Amino acid sequence: MAGAARRIGAETSATRARIVEATVELIRDEGYAAASTRRVAARAGLKPSLVHYYFPTTDDLLLEVCRQGAADSDQMIEEALASPDPVRALWGFFVDTSRTAMSLEFMALANHRPAVREKMAEHSVAMRKRQVEILEHLVGDRMKAVEGFDPAGLAVVLAGIGRCIVMEEGLGVDTGHEQARALVEGWLDRLQS
C-alpha cells in the first residue's frame, strides 16, 4: 500500500512517555549523540521498533524532547510571574542551573539538526516576546525613567548574563560571577525603586 499513512502511537501512552524520558536521560548523561533509536530503546527497556512506532524519525523524538523542555521553561517563567517579586524571580530563572546540561546539549544538537534548530528558535522568539511583555508590564514606566533601559534590551542582557554564568559554572569557572550578579541586582534595585 504505497502512500498509506503510517500509524503512530498515542501521545498519551505511558510507553511514549517512557521513550521520551529515556531520551532525556541519555542526552543528559551521555550527550545528544547517544540518543540513537537502539540506545533509547535499551534505556527504556523496549524494542527499537516500538520507538519507531511512536516516533517515526529521530527528529520526531528529539523535537518532542525539545517541546517538553520548552514547556517546562514556560511553566517556570509563569511561576516566576506569580511570585511576590516577579522581576527577581525571572532573573532567578535565567541563572537556574537545573537545565544547564540539557540546554547545552540542545544548543549543540541544533547545529546538526535543522528541525531542532527551527523549533528552538521559534520557542526562543516566543519566550523573548513574553519576557518583554512581562518586563514592560512590571517595570515599563520605571524603565523609561532610567536612561538606557528598555524591556527588550533588558531581557537579552538578563538572559545573556544568566547563560554565561550558568555555562561557566558548569565548567567550574566563577571569575567575575559575583560582580556580574551584583551588577544585575543593582539594575533591578534601580528599576524597582
Secondary structure, DSSP 4 states (H G I P E B T S, - for coil): -TTPPPP---TT-HHHHHHHHHHHHHHHHH-GGG--HHHHHHHHTS-HHHHHHH-SSHHHHHHHHHHHHHHHHHHHHHHHHTSSSHHHHHHHHHT-GGGHHHHHHHHHHHTT-HHHHHHHHHHHHHHHHHHHHHHHHHHHHHHHHSTT--HHHHHHHHHHHHHHHHHHHHHT--TTHHHHHHHHHHHHHHHH-
